[in-house]
Amino acid sequence: MAATALNDAEIIEALAGLDGWEREGNKLTKTYEFDQYLAGIAFAATAGTIAEGFDHHPDMFVGYKKVTLEFTTHSADSKITQKDIQVAQALDALPYPKK
């Protein structure tokens, strides 16, 4: 079943309630920074596990002391949906220290 894409106003409203997430075209994205490389690796594994629980998987880029996540919903023509927002909220709730 196809998901429903959020309109611009809905995306702007949702972003106001998220910590550090941005819209890049039709993607919801955030880069997390860490004091240690292995903290980023642990976060990436945790983020992947959380995303799996939602059956909604980001593109994930792991670098030195940083992890970038990008969400879009393929069943909504690769647009941002409420599901992207819900996973972002769940990730924001993780108790990882902010750099």
N, C-alpha and C positions, 0 to 999 in steps of 0.2 A: 504494500500500500504506500502510495506517495505521501510524503510529509508536506506540510504547508510552510512555505517560506514566509519569514517575517518581513514586514514592510520597513522602510527607513525609520519611521517614527518609533516603531516597536524595538528596532535594534538600538537606536539611540537611548531609549528608556532603559533597556536591559543593560547596556554598557555602563550606565550611571550607577548601577548596583553591583558592578563587578570590579575587582581590584586589579588594575593594570592591563586588562584585556583591551584590545583594539580591533577595529574593523579594517581589514585590508581587502578591499574589493568585496568578494563574496565569501570571505573567510573571517573567522573569529580567531585571533592569535594573541599569544602572550609568550614572552621570554622570561623564564625564571633564572635567577642568578644565585650561585652558591659559593661558599668559602672554599670548598674542596671538590675536586673532580668526582670522588666517589659519592658525595652527597647528591650530585646531579644524577649519577647513575641510579642511585637508590630511588630518587624522585621519579625518574623516567619509568622504572619498573612499577612503582606505586601508581603513577598516572595511567599507565597501560592497564593495570589491574582494575582501577576505578572505571576507566572507559569500557573495558570488557563487561563490567557489571551493567552498564547502560546499553551494551551492544551497539556502541557508537565510538568509532576509533579515529583518533587524530593522526595527521601526519606529524611525526616527531623527529626533531633534529637535536642530537646530543653533541655538544661541543665541550670545550674545556671550561668547566665551572658554569655551564649554562645549558638550559634545555628550552627549546622553542616548541610550542604546540600550536597546531593549526587545525581548526574544526570547520567543516562544511558538511552539508547533508546531501549526499549523492541522489537520494530519492526525491529531493526537492530541486532538481536541476542544479545541484552543487551551489545551493544558496544557504544562508543562515536560517536556522529554525530554532524552535523552542528547545529541541533536544540538545543543540550546541550550547545553549545558555545553561541548561540544567547540568551538563557535565562540567562546564566552566565553574558553576557555583559549587559543585561537589569538590572540585580541585582546589578552589579558594578556601574551602573549609579545612583542608589538610593543615596539620600543625608544623609545617616546615618553616624554619627561620627565614625571614626576608633579609636579603643583603642590603 
